[in-house]
Amino acid sequence: MTVEEVLLAEPRGFCAGVEKAIKALAWMVEIFEPPVYCYHEIVHNRYVVERFRDQGVIFVDDVSEVPAGAPLMLSAHGSAPEVVEAAREHSRVVVDAVCPLVTKVHHELKVRARKGYQVLYIGHAGHEEAVGTMAVAPEVVHLVQSEDDIRVARASISSDTPVALLTQTTLSYNEWSQLMDCAKEIFPDLWIPNRSDLCFATTNRQTALRAIASSADSVIVIGSANSSNTVALADVAETSGCPRVMRVNNASEIPDDLFGIVGVTAGASAPEELVEAVIARLNPRKGARVVKVTEESEYFPPPPELRDLVRKVRPNEPNLLASDAEISAATVLASLSQRSNPK
């Protein structure tokens, strides 16, 4: 492998929602004896999930698997209303780590449904965020994954019924914009939120990648296959003209035949230590050059249920979470790796 230089996209890696979720689950691990339960993967990254499994966290796909009274966290992707309700039964201790941007879409769907709208929802079938969002008002939602889906919806919606467009937050801008344009053409009076449902962090990472993709001989996107925003990054690199694009979970999956200039980015749930390991594996002759397109300063505070819980469990430390904004999820993950395995 003869890599001359690495172009390192910035922003990359953890977004504010992932930071919030990882730190919240780490607090659950700190407060309770194992096992702590989590509904679905806390975030879509194999490395992060395994780090928590090592600390006794059990990930489940059905809250009925969680024993009565046990601590349970709901993942960052958002949960269906009936799941949240079921989670709180049987005296379970529940903390919801849903990303505020997903909560915004849930709220928009509730409001549109209440006002009599039919809703086109651009999303990926089976993705936890899409499943949880559509469950908010399933009787009015039409899942859209292609232009044909929009035409099918047109045939089933009365001409005098108002129609709205909502979106899974982690999609690529290209995918969203093409389907939005088609929907606006078919439904001229389409209601669209004043502020896009697309996650600002997802959009920022895609913009940063576009800034380097066309200049690179190859692009490496770090992240898991079930991470929608990671897959979207790979699509962005390909449509930006990079001749070779690969998604990897970690440095060990990098092929030996890379050369020239290699672009590197990471999905919103991929930790920076994986990026560092990838650069070390590439060993670029001229080092790594950061290409920065914007500064991110967004911060999401801990879930309110967690703040209440910490106050009850640690009543002598009322300001325990006061410095949460100053502590990164990367630091939290590193500290978890230094703990003894409780299993």
Contacts in CASP RR format, 6 or more apart in sequence:
PFRMAT RR
TARGET T0000
AUTHOR 0000-0000-0000
METHOD contacts of the structure
MODEL  1
MTVEEVLLAEPRGFCAGVEKAIKALAWMVEIFEPPVYCYHEIVHNRYVVE
RFRDQGVIFVDDVSEVPAGAPLMLSAHGSAPEVVEAAREHSRVVVDAVCP
LVTKVHHELKVRARKGYQVLYIGHAGHEEAVGTMAVAPEVVHLVQSEDDI
RVARASISSDTPVALLTQTTLSYNEWSQLMDCAKEIFPDLWIPNRSDLCF
ATTNRQTALRAIASSADSVIVIGSANSSNTVALADVAETSGCPRVMRVNN
ASEIPDDLFGIVGVTAGASAPEELVEAVIARLNPRKGARVVKVTEESEYF
PPPPELRDLVRKVRPNEPNLLASDAEISAATVLASLSQRSNPK
1 256 0 8 1.000
1 257 0 8 1.000
1 258 0 8 1.000
1 259 0 8 1.000
1 282 0 8 1.000
1 283 0 8 1.000
2 259 0 8 1.000
2 260 0 8 1.000
2 285 0 8 1.000
3 258 0 8 1.000
3 259 0 8 1.000
3 260 0 8 1.000
3 261 0 8 1.000
3 262 0 8 1.000
3 282 0 8 1.000
3 283 0 8 1.000
3 284 0 8 1.000
3 285 0 8 1.000
4 259 0 8 1.000
4 260 0 8 1.000
4 261 0 8 1.000
4 284 0 8 1.000
4 285 0 8 1.000
4 286 0 8 1.000
5 260 0 8 1.000
5 261 0 8 1.000
5 262 0 8 1.000
5 284 0 8 1.000
5 285 0 8 1.000
5 286 0 8 1.000
5 287 0 8 1.000
5 288 0 8 1.000
5 289 0 8 1.000
6 261 0 8 1.000
6 262 0 8 1.000
6 263 0 8 1.000
6 264 0 8 1.000
6 279 0 8 1.000
6 282 0 8 1.000
6 284 0 8 1.000
6 287 0 8 1.000
6 288 0 8 1.000
6 289 0 8 1.000
7 212 0 8 1.000
7 215 0 8 1.000
7 216 0 8 1.000
7 261 0 8 1.000
7 262 0 8 1.000
7 263 0 8 1.000
7 264 0 8 1.000
7 288 0 8 1.000
7 289 0 8 1.000
7 291 0 8 1.000
8 263 0 8 1.000
8 264 0 8 1.000
8 265 0 8 1.000
8 275 0 8 1.000
8 279 0 8 1.000
8 288 0 8 1.000
8 289 0 8 1.000
8 290 0 8 1.000
8 291 0 8 1.000
9 205 0 8 1.000
9 208 0 8 1.000
9 209 0 8 1.000
9 211 0 8 1.000
9 212 0 8 1.000
9 263 0 8 1.000
9 264 0 8 1.000
9 265 0 8 1.000
9 291 0 8 1.000
9 293 0 8 1.000
10 208 0 8 1.000
10 290 0 8 1.000
10 291 0 8 1.000
10 292 0 8 1.000
10 293 0 8 1.000
11 201 0 8 1.000
11 204 0 8 1.000
11 205 0 8 1.000
11 208 0 8 1.000
11 292 0 8 1.000
11 293 0 8 1.000
11 294 0 8 1.000
11 296 0 8 1.000
12 205 0 8 1.000
12 208 0 8 1.000
12 264 0 8 1.000
12 265 0 8 1.000
12 266 0 8 1.000
12 267 0 8 1.000
12 275 0 8 1.000
13 205 0 8 1.000
13 222 0 8 1.000
13 265 0 8 1.000
13 266 0 8 1.000
13 267 0 8 1.000
13 268 0 8 1.000
13 269 0 8 1.000
13 270 0 8 1.000
13 271 0 8 1.000
13 272 0 8 1.000
13 275 0 8 1.000
14 22 0 8 1.000
14 268 0 8 1.000
14 269 0 8 1.000
14 270 0 8 1.000
14 271 0 8 1.000
14 272 0 8 1.000
14 328 0 8 1.000
14 329 0 8 1.000
14 330 0 8 1.000
15 199 0 8 1.000
15 201 0 8 1.000
15 202 0 8 1.000
15 268 0 8 1.000
15 269 0 8 1.000
15 296 0 8 1.000
15 298 0 8 1.000
16 201 0 8 1.000
16 296 0 8 1.000
16 298 0 8 1.000
16 299 0 8 1.000
16 300 0 8 1.000
17 76 0 8 1.000
17 99 0 8 1.000
17 100 0 8 1.000
17 101 0 8 1.000
17 201 0 8 1.000
17 300 0 8 1.000
18 43 0 8 1.000
18 76 0 8 1.000
18 268 0 8 1.000
18 269 0 8 1.000
18 329 0 8 1.000
19 299 0 8 1.000
19 300 0 8 1.000
19 328 0 8 1.000
19 329 0 8 1.000
20 76 0 8 1.000
20 97 0 8 1.000
20 99 0 8 1.000
20 300 0 8 1.000
20 301 0 8 1.000
20 302 0 8 1.000
20 303 0 8 1.000
21 42 0 8 1.000
21 43 0 8 1.000
21 75 0 8 1.000
21 76 0 8 1.000
21 97 0 8 1.000
21 99 0 8 1.000
22 42 0 8 1.000
22 43 0 8 1.000
22 48 0 8 1.000
22 329 0 8 1.000
22 332 0 8 1.000
22 333 0 8 1.000
23 302 0 8 1.000
23 324 0 8 1.000
23 327 0 8 1.000
23 329 0 8 1.000
23 332 0 8 1.000
24 73 0 8 1.000
24 95 0 8 1.000
24 97 0 8 1.000
24 302 0 8 1.000
24 303 0 8 1.000
24 306 0 8 1.000
25 36 0 8 1.000
25 38 0 8 1.000
25 42 0 8 1.000
25 52 0 8 1.000
25 57 0 8 1.000
25 73 0 8 1.000
25 97 0 8 1.000
26 332 0 8 1.000
26 333 0 8 1.000
26 335 0 8 1.000
26 336 0 8 1.000
27 302 0 8 1.000
27 306 0 8 1.000
27 310 0 8 1.000
28 36 0 8 1.000
28 57 0 8 1.000
28 71 0 8 1.000
28 73 0 8 1.000
28 95 0 8 1.000
28 306 0 8 1.000
29 36 0 8 1.000
29 52 0 8 1.000
29 55 0 8 1.000
29 56 0 8 1.000
29 57 0 8 1.000
29 336 0 8 1.000
31 71 0 8 1.000
31 309 0 8 1.000
31 310 0 8 1.000
31 313 0 8 1.000
31 314 0 8 1.000
32 71 0 8 1.000
32 93 0 8 1.000
33 342 0 8 1.000
34 55 0 8 1.000
34 56 0 8 1.000
34 57 0 8 1.000
34 342 0 8 1.000
34 343 0 8 1.000
35 56 0 8 1.000
35 57 0 8 1.000
35 58 0 8 1.000
35 70 0 8 1.000
36 55 0 8 1.000
36 56 0 8 1.000
36 57 0 8 1.000
36 58 0 8 1.000
36 70 0 8 1.000
36 71 0 8 1.000
36 72 0 8 1.000
36 73 0 8 1.000
37 57 0 8 1.000
37 58 0 8 1.000
37 59 0 8 1.000
37 60 0 8 1.000
37 65 0 8 1.000
37 66 0 8 1.000
37 70 0 8 1.000
37 71 0 8 1.000
37 72 0 8 1.000
37 73 0 8 1.000
38 52 0 8 1.000
38 57 0 8 1.000
38 58 0 8 1.000
38 59 0 8 1.000
38 60 0 8 1.000
38 72 0 8 1.000
38 73 0 8 1.000
38 74 0 8 1.000
38 75 0 8 1.000
39 59 0 8 1.000
39 60 0 8 1.000
39 61 0 8 1.000
39 63 0 8 1.000
39 66 0 8 1.000
39 72 0 8 1.000
39 73 0 8 1.000
39 74 0 8 1.000
39 75 0 8 1.000
39 79 0 8 1.000
39 83 0 8 1.000
39 87 0 8 1.000
40 59 0 8 1.000
40 60 0 8 1.000
40 61 0 8 1.000
40 74 0 8 1.000
40 75 0 8 1.000
40 77 0 8 1.000
40 79 0 8 1.000
40 128 0 8 1.000
41 49 0 8 1.000
41 59 0 8 1.000
41 75 0 8 1.000
41 226 0 8 1.000
42 48 0 8 1.000
42 49 0 8 1.000
42 52 0 8 1.000
42 57 0 8 1.000
42 59 0 8 1.000
42 73 0 8 1.000
42 75 0 8 1.000
42 76 0 8 1.000
42 97 0 8 1.000
43 49 0 8 1.000
43 75 0 8 1.000
43 76 0 8 1.000
43 269 0 8 1.000
44 77 0 8 1.000
44 224 0 8 1.000
44 226 0 8 1.000
44 227 0 8 1.000
44 228 0 8 1.000
44 230 0 8 1.000
44 269 0 8 1.000
45 223 0 8 1.000
45 224 0 8 1.000
45 227 0 8 1.000
45 269 0 8 1.000
45 270 0 8 1.000
45 271 0 8 1.000
46 223 0 8 1.000
46 224 0 8 1.000
46 249 0 8 1.000
47 249 0 8 1.000
47 250 0 8 1.000
47 270 0 8 1.000
47 271 0 8 1.000
47 274 0 8 1.000
48 269 0 8 1.000
48 271 0 8 1.000
48 333 0 8 1.000
49 59 0 8 1.000
51 333 0 8 1.000
51 336 0 8 1.000
51 337 0 8 1.000
52 59 0 8 1.000
52 336 0 8 1.000
53 59 0 8 1.000
54 336 0 8 1.000
54 337 0 8 1.000
54 341 0 8 1.000
54 343 0 8 1.000
55 336 0 8 1.000
55 339 0 8 1.000
55 341 0 8 1.000
55 342 0 8 1.000
56 342 0 8 1.000
56 343 0 8 1.000
60 66 0 8 1.000
63 72 0 8 1.000
63 83 0 8 1.000
63 86 0 8 1.000
63 87 0 8 1.000
63 92 0 8 1.000
64 86 0 8 1.000
66 72 0 8 1.000
66 87 0 8 1.000
66 92 0 8 1.000
68 90 0 8 1.000
68 91 0 8 1.000
68 92 0 8 1.000
69 90 0 8 1.000
69 91 0 8 1.000
69 92 0 8 1.000
69 93 0 8 1.000
70 92 0 8 1.000
70 93 0 8 1.000
71 92 0 8 1.000
71 93 0 8 1.000
71 95 0 8 1.000
72 87 0 8 1.000
72 92 0 8 1.000
72 93 0 8 1.000
72 94 0 8 1.000
72 95 0 8 1.000
73 94 0 8 1.000
73 95 0 8 1.000
73 96 0 8 1.000
73 97 0 8 1.000
74 83 0 8 1.000
74 84 0 8 1.000
74 87 0 8 1.000
74 94 0 8 1.000
74 95 0 8 1.000
74 96 0 8 1.000
74 97 0 8 1.000
74 98 0 8 1.000
75 97 0 8 1.000
75 98 0 8 1.000
75 128 0 8 1.000
76 97 0 8 1.000
76 98 0 8 1.000
76 99 0 8 1.000
76 102 0 8 1.000
77 98 0 8 1.000
77 99 0 8 1.000
77 102 0 8 1.000
77 127 0 8 1.000
77 128 0 8 1.000
77 129 0 8 1.000
77 132 0 8 1.000
78 96 0 8 1.000
78 98 0 8 1.000
78 99 0 8 1.000
78 102 0 8 1.000
78 103 0 8 1.000
78 106 0 8 1.000
78 128 0 8 1.000
78 129 0 8 1.000
78 132 0 8 1.000
78 133 0 8 1.000
79 87 0 8 1.000
79 96 0 8 1.000
79 98 0 8 1.000
79 132 0 8 1.000
80 131 0 8 1.000
80 132 0 8 1.000
80 135 0 8 1.000
80 136 0 8 1.000
81 135 0 8 1.000
81 136 0 8 1.000
82 135 0 8 1.000
83 132 0 8 1.000
83 135 0 8 1.000
84 94 0 8 1.000
84 96 0 8 1.000
87 94 0 8 1.000
88 94 0 8 1.000
93 309 0 8 1.000
94 305 0 8 1.000
95 303 0 8 1.000
95 305 0 8 1.000
95 306 0 8 1.000
95 309 0 8 1.000
96 303 0 8 1.000
96 305 0 8 1.000
97 303 0 8 1.000
99 169 0 8 1.000
99 199 0 8 1.000
99 300 0 8 1.000
100 300 0 8 1.000
101 169 0 8 1.000
101 197 0 8 1.000
101 199 0 8 1.000
101 200 0 8 1.000
102 129 0 8 1.000
102 133 0 8 1.000
102 169 0 8 1.000
104 197 0 8 1.000
105 133 0 8 1.000
105 166 0 8 1.000
105 167 0 8 1.000
105 168 0 8 1.000
105 169 0 8 1.000
105 197 0 8 1.000
106 132 0 8 1.000
106 133 0 8 1.000
106 136 0 8 1.000
108 164 0 8 1.000
108 166 0 8 1.000
108 193 0 8 1.000
108 197 0 8 1.000
109 119 0 8 1.000
109 121 0 8 1.000
109 133 0 8 1.000
109 136 0 8 1.000
109 137 0 8 1.000
109 141 0 8 1.000
109 166 0 8 1.000
110 136 0 8 1.000
110 137 0 8 1.000
112 119 0 8 1.000
112 137 0 8 1.000
112 140 0 8 1.000
112 164 0 8 1.000
112 166 0 8 1.000
112 191 0 8 1.000
113 119 0 8 1.000
113 136 0 8 1.000
113 137 0 8 1.000
113 139 0 8 1.000
113 140 0 8 1.000
115 162 0 8 1.000
116 140 0 8 1.000
116 161 0 8 1.000
116 162 0 8 1.000
117 140 0 8 1.000
117 161 0 8 1.000
117 162 0 8 1.000
117 163 0 8 1.000
117 164 0 8 1.000
117 191 0 8 1.000
118 140 0 8 1.000
118 142 0 8 1.000
118 153 0 8 1.000
118 157 0 8 1.000
118 161 0 8 1.000
118 162 0 8 1.000
118 163 0 8 1.000
118 164 0 8 1.000
119 137 0 8 1.000
119 140 0 8 1.000
119 141 0 8 1.000
119 142 0 8 1.000
119 163 0 8 1.000
119 164 0 8 1.000
119 165 0 8 1.000
119 166 0 8 1.000
120 142 0 8 1.000
120 144 0 8 1.000
120 150 0 8 1.000
120 153 0 8 1.000
120 163 0 8 1.000
120 164 0 8 1.000
120 165 0 8 1.000
120 166 0 8 1.000
120 183 0 8 1.000
120 187 0 8 1.000
120 190 0 8 1.000
121 130 0 8 1.000
121 133 0 8 1.000
121 134 0 8 1.000
121 141 0 8 1.000
121 142 0 8 1.000
121 143 0 8 1.000
121 144 0 8 1.000
121 166 0 8 1.000
121 167 0 8 1.000
121 168 0 8 1.000
122 144 0 8 1.000
122 145 0 8 1.000
122 165 0 8 1.000
122 166 0 8 1.000
122 167 0 8 1.000
122 168 0 8 1.000
122 171 0 8 1.000
122 175 0 8 1.000
122 176 0 8 1.000
122 179 0 8 1.000
122 180 0 8 1.000
123 130 0 8 1.000
123 143 0 8 1.000
123 144 0 8 1.000
123 145 0 8 1.000
123 167 0 8 1.000
123 168 0 8 1.000
123 171 0 8 1.000
124 130 0 8 1.000
124 145 0 8 1.000
124 168 0 8 1.000
124 171 0 8 1.000
124 228 0 8 1.000
125 143 0 8 1.000
125 145 0 8 1.000
127 168 0 8 1.000
127 228 0 8 1.000
129 168 0 8 1.000
129 169 0 8 1.000
129 170 0 8 1.000
129 228 0 8 1.000
130 143 0 8 1.000
130 168 0 8 1.000
133 166 0 8 1.000
133 168 0 8 1.000
134 141 0 8 1.000
134 143 0 8 1.000
142 149 0 8 1.000
142 152 0 8 1.000
142 153 0 8 1.000
142 156 0 8 1.000
142 157 0 8 1.000
143 149 0 8 1.000
144 150 0 8 1.000
144 153 0 8 1.000
144 179 0 8 1.000
144 183 0 8 1.000
146 179 0 8 1.000
147 178 0 8 1.000
147 179 0 8 1.000
147 182 0 8 1.000
150 179 0 8 1.000
150 182 0 8 1.000
150 183 0 8 1.000
150 186 0 8 1.000
151 186 0 8 1.000
154 186 0 8 1.000
154 187 0 8 1.000
157 163 0 8 1.000
162 189 0 8 1.000
162 191 0 8 1.000
163 187 0 8 1.000
163 189 0 8 1.000
163 190 0 8 1.000
163 191 0 8 1.000
164 190 0 8 1.000
164 191 0 8 1.000
164 192 0 8 1.000
165 180 0 8 1.000
165 183 0 8 1.000
165 187 0 8 1.000
165 190 0 8 1.000
165 191 0 8 1.000
165 192 0 8 1.000
166 193 0 8 1.000
166 197 0 8 1.000
167 176 0 8 1.000
167 180 0 8 1.000
167 196 0 8 1.000
167 197 0 8 1.000
167 198 0 8 1.000
168 197 0 8 1.000
168 228 0 8 1.000
169 197 0 8 1.000
169 198 0 8 1.000
169 199 0 8 1.000
169 202 0 8 1.000
170 199 0 8 1.000
170 202 0 8 1.000
170 227 0 8 1.000
170 228 0 8 1.000
170 229 0 8 1.000
170 232 0 8 1.000
170 268 0 8 1.000
171 198 0 8 1.000
171 202 0 8 1.000
171 228 0 8 1.000
171 232 0 8 1.000
172 202 0 8 1.000
172 206 0 8 1.000
172 232 0 8 1.000
172 233 0 8 1.000
172 235 0 8 1.000
172 236 0 8 1.000
173 198 0 8 1.000
173 203 0 8 1.000
173 206 0 8 1.000
174 235 0 8 1.000
174 236 0 8 1.000
174 239 0 8 1.000
175 232 0 8 1.000
175 235 0 8 1.000
176 196 0 8 1.000
176 198 0 8 1.000
180 192 0 8 1.000
183 190 0 8 1.000
184 190 0 8 1.000
184 192 0 8 1.000
196 203 0 8 1.000
199 229 0 8 1.000
199 268 0 8 1.000
200 298 0 8 1.000
201 268 0 8 1.000
201 296 0 8 1.000
201 298 0 8 1.000
202 229 0 8 1.000
202 232 0 8 1.000
202 268 0 8 1.000
204 293 0 8 1.000
204 294 0 8 1.000
204 296 0 8 1.000
205 229 0 8 1.000
205 233 0 8 1.000
205 265 0 8 1.000
205 267 0 8 1.000
205 268 0 8 1.000
206 232 0 8 1.000
206 233 0 8 1.000
206 236 0 8 1.000
207 293 0 8 1.000
207 294 0 8 1.000
208 265 0 8 1.000
208 291 0 8 1.000
208 292 0 8 1.000
208 293 0 8 1.000
208 294 0 8 1.000
209 219 0 8 1.000
209 221 0 8 1.000
209 233 0 8 1.000
209 236 0 8 1.000
209 237 0 8 1.000
209 240 0 8 1.000
209 265 0 8 1.000
210 236 0 8 1.000
210 240 0 8 1.000
211 291 0 8 1.000
211 293 0 8 1.000
212 219 0 8 1.000
212 263 0 8 1.000
212 265 0 8 1.000
212 291 0 8 1.000
213 219 0 8 1.000
213 236 0 8 1.000
213 237 0 8 1.000
213 240 0 8 1.000
213 241 0 8 1.000
213 242 0 8 1.000
213 263 0 8 1.000
214 240 0 8 1.000
214 241 0 8 1.000
214 242 0 8 1.000
215 261 0 8 1.000
216 242 0 8 1.000
216 261 0 8 1.000
216 262 0 8 1.000
216 263 0 8 1.000
217 242 0 8 1.000
217 243 0 8 1.000
217 244 0 8 1.000
217 258 0 8 1.000
217 259 0 8 1.000
217 260 0 8 1.000
217 261 0 8 1.000
217 262 0 8 1.000
218 242 0 8 1.000
218 243 0 8 1.000
218 244 0 8 1.000
218 245 0 8 1.000
218 246 0 8 1.000
218 258 0 8 1.000
218 262 0 8 1.000
218 263 0 8 1.000
219 234 0 8 1.000
219 237 0 8 1.000
219 242 0 8 1.000
219 244 0 8 1.000
219 245 0 8 1.000
219 246 0 8 1.000
219 262 0 8 1.000
219 263 0 8 1.000
219 264 0 8 1.000
219 265 0 8 1.000
220 246 0 8 1.000
220 247 0 8 1.000
220 248 0 8 1.000
220 254 0 8 1.000
220 262 0 8 1.000
220 263 0 8 1.000
220 264 0 8 1.000
220 265 0 8 1.000
220 278 0 8 1.000
221 230 0 8 1.000
221 233 0 8 1.000
221 234 0 8 1.000
221 237 0 8 1.000
221 245 0 8 1.000
221 246 0 8 1.000
221 247 0 8 1.000
221 248 0 8 1.000
221 265 0 8 1.000
221 266 0 8 1.000
221 267 0 8 1.000
222 230 0 8 1.000
222 247 0 8 1.000
222 248 0 8 1.000
222 249 0 8 1.000
222 250 0 8 1.000
222 264 0 8 1.000
222 265 0 8 1.000
222 266 0 8 1.000
222 267 0 8 1.000
222 270 0 8 1.000
222 274 0 8 1.000
222 275 0 8 1.000
222 278 0 8 1.000
223 230 0 8 1.000
223 247 0 8 1.000
223 248 0 8 1.000
223 249 0 8 1.000
223 266 0 8 1.000
223 267 0 8 1.000
223 269 0 8 1.000
223 270 0 8 1.000
223 274 0 8 1.000
224 230 0 8 1.000
224 249 0 8 1.000
224 269 0 8 1.000
224 270 0 8 1.000
225 231 0 8 1.000
225 247 0 8 1.000
227 267 0 8 1.000
227 268 0 8 1.000
227 269 0 8 1.000
227 270 0 8 1.000
229 267 0 8 1.000
229 268 0 8 1.000
229 269 0 8 1.000
230 247 0 8 1.000
230 266 0 8 1.000
230 267 0 8 1.000
230 268 0 8 1.000
230 269 0 8 1.000
230 270 0 8 1.000
231 247 0 8 1.000
233 265 0 8 1.000
233 267 0 8 1.000
234 245 0 8 1.000
234 246 0 8 1.000
234 247 0 8 1.000
237 245 0 8 1.000
238 245 0 8 1.000
242 263 0 8 1.000
246 253 0 8 1.000
246 254 0 8 1.000
246 255 0 8 1.000
248 254 0 8 1.000
248 278 0 8 1.000
250 274 0 8 1.000
250 277 0 8 1.000
250 278 0 8 1.000
251 274 0 8 1.000
251 277 0 8 1.000
251 278 0 8 1.000
251 280 0 8 1.000
251 281 0 8 1.000
252 281 0 8 1.000
254 278 0 8 1.000
254 281 0 8 1.000
254 282 0 8 1.000
258 282 0 8 1.000
262 282 0 8 1.000
262 284 0 8 1.000
264 275 0 8 1.000
264 278 0 8 1.000
264 279 0 8 1.000
264 282 0 8 1.000
264 288 0 8 1.000
266 272 0 8 1.000
266 274 0 8 1.000
266 275 0 8 1.000
271 329 0 8 1.000
271 330 0 8 1.000
271 333 0 8 1.000
272 330 0 8 1.000
273 330 0 8 1.000
273 333 0 8 1.000
273 334 0 8 1.000
279 287 0 8 1.000
279 288 0 8 1.000
299 325 0 8 1.000
301 307 0 8 1.000
301 324 0 8 1.000
301 325 0 8 1.000
302 321 0 8 1.000
302 324 0 8 1.000
306 321 0 8 1.000
307 321 0 8 1.000
310 317 0 8 1.000
310 320 0 8 1.000
310 321 0 8 1.000
311 318 0 8 1.000
314 320 0 8 1.000
END
